[in-house]
């Protein structure tokens, strides 16, 4: 979906900045972006928890980091940092549907759309609403124990059920669409989206799934079983992970940010999320090119069909 040109309703337009403030160079970049936004008729907005570290123009707004209010009314969230910072911004964007534009100031920054040297053009594109929206599938996650709800949350990348102590093995049973699939001892099991397939799930041995493929991934981590391969199931399936009663407790972690303790006998249910996360794309670069560039994959010797 392509962004529309600026309207004439007279509403002051604003952009929320979410910044990894742990590096001095990031703070300088944030100041540069804020001034660029003002020069292009956009009012920068920053989080109260980050404002003390930032030197910003006097016209910048400071808002409390409330997930239901920080991004409300803003055109875009610009993220200055790595994938962890973008996942933090996604928490703010999720309730309002605000598009997120990632600027990689970290290492790989797989979710980021651009690098720092492309910022000037990106600010102009945001001002002119000259961009595309890439809607990314999420998952909704519910944890229960003996009929009582422990948590109801969501994730963009993955929900992981992991052992809570290093020396213990987590015993789990996997379920898909109300039927048991397999049970085993393991370090954990990840239920990931295609977006998360290149993150934690990839490190655990899962497949890379193109974002246009809607699916749920189940990826065991260090499982003690003959049948413990990654599974790719329908996005309409209902997936459940049960922590075996009488075994050791575990922990549920969503996107590495929202954590819930799981006693033995707990059940985690995962379904396709009701609300996607919307990422800003400035180009129509294929996912294949992004994969090759971010992971520095060897493609020397490729000629392509047009060169044969």
C-alpha positions as CSV (number, residue, x, y, z in Angstrom):
1,X,0.0,0.0,0.0
2,X,1.3,3.4,-0.9
3,X,1.2,6.5,1.4
4,X,-1.1,9.3,0.2
5,X,0.0,12.9,-0.3
6,X,-0.3,15.3,2.6
7,X,-3.9,16.4,3.1
8,X,-5.2,19.9,3.6
9,X,-7.0,19.4,6.9
10,X,-4.7,21.8,8.7
11,X,-3.6,19.2,11.3
12,X,-0.1,19.6,12.5
13,X,1.9,16.5,11.5
14,X,4.3,14.9,13.9
15,X,6.7,12.0,13.9
16,X,7.7,9.9,17.0
17,X,11.4,9.2,17.4
18,X,12.5,6.0,19.3
19,X,16.2,6.0,19.9
20,X,18.8,3.6,21.2
21,X,20.4,6.2,23.5
22,X,23.3,4.1,24.7
23,X,25.7,5.4,22.0
24,X,26.7,9.0,21.6
25,X,26.7,8.8,17.8
26,X,23.0,7.8,18.0
27,X,22.2,11.0,20.0
28,X,23.8,13.1,17.3
29,X,21.9,11.3,14.6
30,X,18.6,11.9,16.6
31,X,19.3,15.6,16.7
32,X,20.0,15.7,13.0
33,X,16.8,13.8,12.3
34,X,14.7,16.1,14.6
35,X,16.0,19.2,12.8
36,X,15.4,17.6,9.4
37,X,11.8,16.9,10.4
38,X,11.2,20.5,11.5
39,X,12.8,21.8,8.3
40,X,10.2,19.6,6.4
41,X,7.2,20.7,8.3
42,X,7.0,17.8,10.7
43,X,7.1,18.2,14.5
44,X,9.3,15.6,16.2
45,X,8.0,13.8,19.3
46,X,10.3,11.9,21.8
47,X,9.7,9.6,24.7
48,X,10.0,11.1,28.2
49,X,12.4,8.3,29.2
50,X,14.8,9.2,26.3
51,X,14.4,13.0,26.4
52,X,17.1,13.7,29.1
53,X,19.7,12.0,26.9
54,X,18.8,14.0,23.8
55,X,19.7,17.5,22.7
56,X,16.7,18.4,20.5
57,X,15.2,21.6,19.1
58,X,12.8,23.5,21.4
59,X,9.8,22.6,19.1
60,X,10.1,18.9,19.9
61,X,7.3,17.3,22.0
62,X,8.0,15.0,25.0
63,X,5.5,12.3,25.7
64,X,5.3,9.5,28.3
65,X,6.1,6.0,26.9
66,X,2.5,4.9,27.2
67,X,1.8,2.2,24.6
68,X,-1.7,3.5,24.0
69,X,-0.7,7.2,23.6
70,X,2.9,7.7,22.6
71,X,2.3,7.1,18.8
72,X,-1.3,8.3,18.7
73,X,-1.8,10.9,16.0
74,X,1.7,10.6,14.6
75,X,2.4,9.9,10.9
76,X,5.3,7.6,11.4
77,X,7.6,6.2,14.1
78,X,11.2,6.6,13.1
79,X,13.5,4.1,14.9
80,X,17.2,4.9,15.4
81,X,18.9,1.7,16.5
82,X,18.9,-2.0,15.8
83,X,16.2,-4.6,15.7
84,X,15.8,-4.5,19.5
85,X,14.9,-0.8,19.3
86,X,12.5,-1.5,16.5
87,X,10.7,-4.2,18.6
88,X,10.4,-1.7,21.4
89,X,8.9,0.8,18.9
90,X,6.5,-1.9,17.6
91,X,5.0,-2.1,21.1
92,X,4.1,1.6,20.7
93,X,2.9,1.2,17.1
94,X,0.8,-1.9,17.6
95,X,-2.2,-0.3,19.4
96,X,-2.5,2.6,16.9
97,X,-1.4,1.0,13.6
98,X,1.2,3.7,13.2
99,X,3.8,2.8,10.5
100,X,7.4,2.1,11.7
101,X,10.5,3.2,9.7
102,X,13.7,1.5,10.9
103,X,17.1,3.1,10.5
104,X,19.8,0.7,11.3
105,X,22.4,2.0,13.7
106,X,23.2,-1.5,15.1
107,X,24.8,-4.5,13.5
108,X,22.5,-6.5,11.2
109,X,19.3,-4.6,11.7
110,X,17.3,-7.0,9.6
111,X,14.0,-5.2,10.1
112,X,15.4,-1.8,9.3
113,X,14.6,-0.2,6.0
114,X,17.7,1.9,5.6
115,X,21.1,2.9,6.9
116,X,22.2,6.2,8.3
117,X,23.6,7.7,5.1
118,X,20.1,7.4,3.6
119,X,18.4,9.5,6.2
120,X,18.0,12.8,4.3
121,X,16.0,11.2,1.5
122,X,14.0,9.2,4.0
123,X,12.9,12.4,5.9
124,X,11.7,13.9,2.6
125,X,9.9,10.7,1.7
126,X,8.1,10.8,5.1
127,X,7.2,14.5,4.7
128,X,5.8,13.8,1.2
129,X,4.2,10.5,2.3
130,X,6.0,8.9,-0.5
131,X,6.4,5.4,0.8
132,X,4.8,1.9,0.9
133,X,3.4,0.1,3.8
134,X,4.4,-3.6,4.4
135,X,1.9,-5.2,6.8
136,X,3.6,-7.9,8.9
137,X,1.7,-10.7,10.5
138,X,1.8,-11.0,14.3
139,X,0.8,-13.7,16.7
140,X,-1.6,-13.4,19.7
141,X,-0.5,-15.4,22.7
142,X,-2.4,-16.6,25.8
143,X,-1.0,-18.4,28.8
144,X,-3.1,-20.3,31.3
145,X,-2.7,-22.6,34.3
146,X,-5.5,-24.7,35.8
147,X,-8.1,-22.6,34.0
148,X,-6.7,-19.2,35.2
149,X,-5.2,-16.8,32.7
150,X,-1.5,-15.9,33.3
151,X,-1.1,-13.5,30.4
152,X,-2.6,-12.3,27.2
153,X,-0.1,-10.7,24.9
154,X,1.3,-10.7,21.3
155,X,4.5,-10.8,19.3
156,X,5.9,-9.6,16.0
157,X,8.9,-12.0,15.9
158,X,8.2,-14.9,18.2
159,X,6.8,-16.3,21.4
160,X,9.3,-18.6,23.1
161,X,8.6,-21.1,25.9
162,X,12.0,-21.9,27.5
163,X,13.3,-23.6,30.6
164,X,13.7,-21.3,33.6
165,X,16.9,-22.6,35.0
166,X,20.1,-23.7,33.1
167,X,20.5,-27.1,34.7
168,X,16.9,-28.3,34.1
169,X,15.3,-29.8,31.0
170,X,11.9,-28.4,30.0
171,X,9.3,-31.2,29.2
172,X,6.7,-30.0,26.6
173,X,4.0,-31.4,24.4
174,X,3.2,-29.7,21.1
175,X,-0.4,-29.4,19.8
176,X,-1.7,-28.2,16.4
177,X,-5.4,-27.7,15.8
178,X,-6.4,-29.5,19.0
179,X,-4.4,-32.6,18.4
180,X,-1.0,-33.6,19.9
181,X,2.0,-33.7,17.6
182,X,5.0,-34.6,19.8
183,X,6.4,-34.3,23.3
184,X,10.1,-34.1,24.3
185,X,12.6,-32.5,26.7
186,X,14.3,-29.4,25.4
187,X,15.8,-26.0,26.1
188,X,12.6,-24.5,24.6
189,X,10.3,-24.1,21.7
190,X,9.7,-21.1,19.6
191,X,6.5,-20.2,17.8
192,X,7.6,-17.6,15.2
193,X,6.1,-15.5,12.4
194,X,7.8,-15.2,9.0
195,X,9.2,-11.9,10.2
196,X,10.7,-13.7,13.1
197,X,12.1,-16.5,11.0
198,X,15.3,-14.5,10.5
199,X,15.7,-13.8,14.2
200,X,15.8,-16.2,17.2
201,X,14.1,-19.0,15.2
202,X,16.9,-18.8,12.6
203,X,19.5,-19.1,15.3
204,X,17.7,-22.2,16.6
205,X,17.8,-23.9,13.3
206,X,14.5,-22.8,11.7
207,X,14.0,-22.1,8.0
208,X,14.0,-18.6,6.5
209,X,10.4,-17.8,5.4
210,X,9.7,-15.0,3.0
211,X,7.4,-12.3,4.6
212,X,4.8,-12.8,1.8
213,X,4.3,-16.4,3.0
214,X,1.8,-16.3,5.9
215,X,2.5,-19.2,8.2
216,X,3.3,-20.1,11.8
217,X,6.7,-21.7,12.6
218,X,7.4,-24.2,15.4
219,X,11.1,-24.5,16.2
220,X,12.4,-26.7,19.0
221,X,15.6,-25.6,20.7
222,X,18.1,-28.4,21.6
223,X,15.3,-31.0,21.8
224,X,16.0,-34.5,23.1
225,X,14.0,-36.4,20.5
226,X,14.2,-38.1,17.2
227,X,11.3,-36.1,15.8
228,X,11.9,-32.5,16.7
229,X,12.3,-30.8,13.4
230,X,10.9,-27.3,12.7
231,X,7.3,-27.3,11.6
232,X,5.6,-24.8,9.3
233,X,1.8,-24.7,9.7
234,X,-1.1,-22.8,8.4
235,X,-1.6,-19.2,9.6
236,X,-5.2,-20.3,10.4
237,X,-4.0,-23.1,12.7
238,X,-4.2,-22.9,16.5
239,X,-0.9,-23.9,18.1
240,X,-0.4,-24.9,21.8
241,X,2.6,-25.7,23.9
242,X,2.0,-27.5,27.2
243,X,4.5,-27.6,30.0
244,X,4.2,-31.1,31.3
245,X,2.6,-31.3,34.8
246,X,5.0,-32.8,37.3
247,X,8.0,-31.4,35.4
248,X,10.0,-28.3,35.7
249,X,8.6,-24.8,35.3
250,X,9.3,-22.6,32.3
251,X,9.1,-19.0,31.1
252,X,7.2,-17.4,28.2
253,X,9.0,-14.6,26.4
254,X,7.5,-12.6,23.6
255,X,9.9,-10.7,21.3
256,X,12.5,-10.8,24.1
257,X,10.5,-8.1,25.9
258,X,7.4,-9.4,27.6
259,X,8.1,-12.3,30.1
260,X,5.7,-14.5,32.0
261,X,6.6,-17.3,34.5
262,X,5.1,-20.7,33.5
263,X,4.5,-23.2,36.3
264,X,4.5,-26.9,35.5
265,X,1.1,-27.7,33.8
266,X,0.8,-24.3,32.1
267,X,-0.5,-24.0,28.6
268,X,0.5,-21.5,26.0
269,X,-1.9,-20.9,23.0
270,X,-0.8,-19.1,19.9
271,X,-2.9,-18.0,16.9
272,X,-2.5,-15.5,14.1
273,X,-2.6,-12.0,15.5
274,X,-5.6,-9.8,15.0
275,X,-3.5,-6.7,14.4
276,X,-0.5,-6.5,12.1
277,X,2.6,-4.3,12.5
278,X,3.0,-1.9,9.6
279,X,6.6,-1.3,8.4
280,X,7.5,1.6,6.1
281,X,9.2,0.6,2.9
282,X,10.9,3.3,0.7
283,X,11.8,1.0,-2.1
284,X,10.4,-2.2,-3.7
285,X,13.6,-4.1,-3.1
286,X,12.9,-7.9,-3.1
287,X,13.3,-9.8,0.1
288,X,15.9,-11.9,-1.6
289,X,18.2,-8.9,-2.0
290,X,17.7,-7.9,1.6
291,X,18.5,-11.4,2.8
292,X,21.7,-11.5,0.7
293,X,22.8,-8.0,1.9
294,X,22.0,-8.4,5.6
295,X,23.7,-11.8,5.9
296,X,26.5,-11.1,3.4
297,X,25.6,-14.3,1.5
298,X,28.0,-15.4,-1.3
299,X,26.4,-14.9,-4.7
300,X,29.6,-14.6,-6.8
301,X,29.3,-16.4,-10.0
302,X,25.6,-15.9,-10.5
303,X,24.8,-15.0,-14.1
304,X,21.0,-14.9,-14.1
305,X,18.6,-16.1,-16.8
306,X,18.9,-12.8,-18.8
307,X,22.7,-13.3,-19.1
308,X,22.6,-16.8,-20.5
